[in-house]
Amino acid sequence: MKTFQGYRRADGRTGIRNLVIVMPGVHCSELAAKKIVQVVPGTTFLPNPSGCGQSHYDMQTALKVLSGLCTNGNVYGILIVGLGCEFLREADYRKAILAKADLPIHYIGIQEEGGIARTTEAGTAIARKLVAEASSCRREEIPLSELILGLECGGSDPTSGLSANVVLGRVTDLVIEAGGSAVMSETAEAVGAEHILKMRGKTPEIGQKLYDAVTGWEQARQAETGENIRANNPSPGNLASGLTTLAEKSLGCLHKSGSYPFEDCLEYGDRISGKGLFFLNAPSYDILNTTALASAGAQLIAFTTG
């Protein structure tokens, strides 16, 4: 049986890291959250520019993505630092997080604590306790079937589709053959290869979802900006490396997904459910893509470059 060294959580999640997350509940409380991370070794700061001043749809999307990040198998526990007057409150975060996983969640608010100094002091004590608890976790052999591999590429050049992405595609196949899962995103970088995605859907309906995600994104971008994405992409770096069209870039990008059919086409913030290969409908910007992959449950993200 193929395995990896990882951590098994009490609620059944598995991860390759053992993180204690400190996250501001809203951008206004970022300073206090950062102060806690600065004084408590073993904590990881998770940025959150959301939580207030957004439309209802945007806040719900942010909550879906943030709760996905907080419940990734790499996370042991979470401390959320709120302000007190924002839209997304403690109850909102707890409900969204606990709907996905059962893990230690702590919440403190600056207004309730009486200022940043007192919040930092109280949060430091909580964070230290979480780190001490996390340190008692031990790595163990975990079946590869419990791994979700995130697929990402950037700095693409003609060799991407000949070497790095081809190798990653083979790794993807091996993970799936062992019963695991893999997920790729970068919808914009499938433009020009949407016909191939359509053929690789597990069913005709899934193939059509994949095709519609790519063509729909291209049409929406054209309508919103009046710009032709195929004329503005590849990037200057891609062009300097030898790529000439977005379709060339997309064909190289697609190689990292291997050879298995896609089980489903998910939306930004959705979580992987089931086994096999998945596509995540996300923008082409690498930071947004890797965020979506981690939120979807990927414990490991392989990022290839040209």
BELVEN-V626300 format. One record per backbone hydrogen bond with DSSP energy under -0.5 kcal/mol. CO is the residue of the C=O (numbers start at 1). NH is the residue of the N-H. E is the energy in kcal/mol with one decimal. If there is no record, write none. Layout:
BEGIN
co=(CO,CO)
nh=(NH,NH)
e=(E,E)
END
This chain:
BEGIN
co=(2,4,4,6,7,7,9,13,15,19,19,19,20,21,22,23,26,27,29,30,31,32,33,34,35,36,36,39,40,42,44,45,46,50,51,51,55,56,57,58,59,60,61,62,63,64,65,66,67,69,72,74,76,77,78,79,80,80,81,81,82,83,87,89,90,91,92,93,94,95,97,97,101,104,106,108,109,110,110,115,116,117,118,119,120,121,122,123,124,125,126,127,128,129,130,131,133,134,140,142,143,144,147,147,148,148,148,149,150,151,152,154,155,157,157,159,159,160,160,163,164,165,166,167,168,169,170,171,172,173,174,175,176,180,181,182,183,184,186,187,188,190,193,193,194,195,196,197,198,200,203,204,205,206,207,208,209,210,211,212,213,214,215,216,217,218,219,220,221,221,222,227,228,228,229,233,235,236,237,238,238,239,245,246,247,248,249,250,251,252,253,254,255,261,262,264,264,266,267,276,277,277,278,279,279,280,281,282,282,283,285,286,287,288,289,290,291,292,293,294,296,300,301,302,302,304)
nh=(144,6,142,140,9,15,12,9,7,21,76,77,44,79,46,81,29,30,33,34,35,36,37,38,39,39,40,41,43,20,22,47,24,27,87,88,59,60,61,62,63,64,65,66,67,68,69,70,71,72,75,19,104,21,106,23,82,108,25,26,110,111,89,93,94,95,96,97,98,99,100,101,103,78,80,82,113,114,115,119,120,121,122,123,124,125,126,127,128,129,130,131,132,133,134,135,136,137,6,4,146,147,149,181,150,299,300,183,302,185,304,306,306,160,161,162,163,165,166,167,168,169,170,171,172,173,174,175,176,177,178,180,179,276,149,278,151,280,189,190,191,193,196,197,198,199,200,200,201,262,207,208,209,210,211,212,213,214,215,216,217,218,219,220,221,222,223,224,225,227,226,229,231,232,233,246,239,240,241,242,243,242,249,250,251,252,253,254,255,255,256,257,258,277,202,266,279,281,270,182,263,264,184,266,281,282,268,187,188,186,289,290,291,292,293,294,295,296,298,297,272,150,303,152,304,154)
e=(-2.8,-0.6,-2.5,-2.7,-0.6,-2.0,-1.8,-3.3,-3.4,-0.6,-3.4,-1.2,-2.7,-2.7,-2.2,-2.6,-1.9,-1.8,-1.8,-2.7,-2.2,-1.8,-1.9,-2.2,-1.1,-0.6,-1.1,-0.6,-1.3,-0.6,-2.6,-0.6,-0.6,-0.9,-0.8,-2.2,-2.4,-2.3,-2.3,-2.7,-2.5,-2.0,-2.4,-3.1,-2.2,-1.4,-2.2,-2.5,-1.3,-1.1,-2.5,-3.1,-0.6,-2.5,-2.2,-2.6,-0.7,-2.2,-3.3,-0.6,-2.0,-2.7,-0.7,-2.0,-2.8,-2.3,-2.1,-2.6,-2.9,-1.1,-1.7,-2.0,-0.7,-2.3,-3.0,-3.2,-2.6,-1.9,-2.6,-1.9,-2.9,-2.0,-2.6,-3.1,-2.3,-1.5,-1.8,-2.9,-2.4,-1.7,-2.3,-2.5,-2.2,-2.1,-2.8,-2.1,-1.2,-1.8,-2.5,-2.4,-2.1,-1.8,-0.5,-2.5,-0.6,-1.0,-1.3,-2.5,-2.8,-0.7,-2.4,-0.7,-1.1,-1.9,-0.5,-1.3,-2.6,-2.0,-0.5,-2.7,-2.5,-2.0,-1.7,-2.2,-2.7,-2.1,-2.2,-2.4,-2.3,-2.8,-1.3,-2.7,-1.8,-1.2,-2.6,-2.3,-2.6,-2.9,-1.0,-1.9,-1.1,-2.5,-0.9,-1.9,-2.2,-1.2,-1.1,-0.7,-0.9,-2.8,-2.5,-2.1,-1.8,-2.2,-2.2,-3.0,-2.1,-1.7,-2.5,-2.5,-1.6,-2.2,-2.3,-2.4,-2.5,-2.0,-2.2,-2.5,-2.3,-0.6,-1.9,-0.7,-1.5,-1.2,-0.9,-0.5,-2.6,-2.5,-1.4,-0.7,-2.1,-1.0,-1.7,-2.9,-2.5,-1.8,-2.3,-2.3,-0.7,-0.6,-1.2,-1.9,-1.7,-0.7,-2.3,-0.5,-2.2,-3.1,-2.6,-2.2,-3.8,-0.6,-2.1,-3.3,-0.5,-1.1,-0.7,-2.2,-0.6,-0.5,-2.2,-2.8,-1.9,-2.1,-2.4,-2.3,-2.5,-1.8,-2.2,-1.2,-2.5,-3.5,-0.6,-2.2,-0.6,-2.2)
END
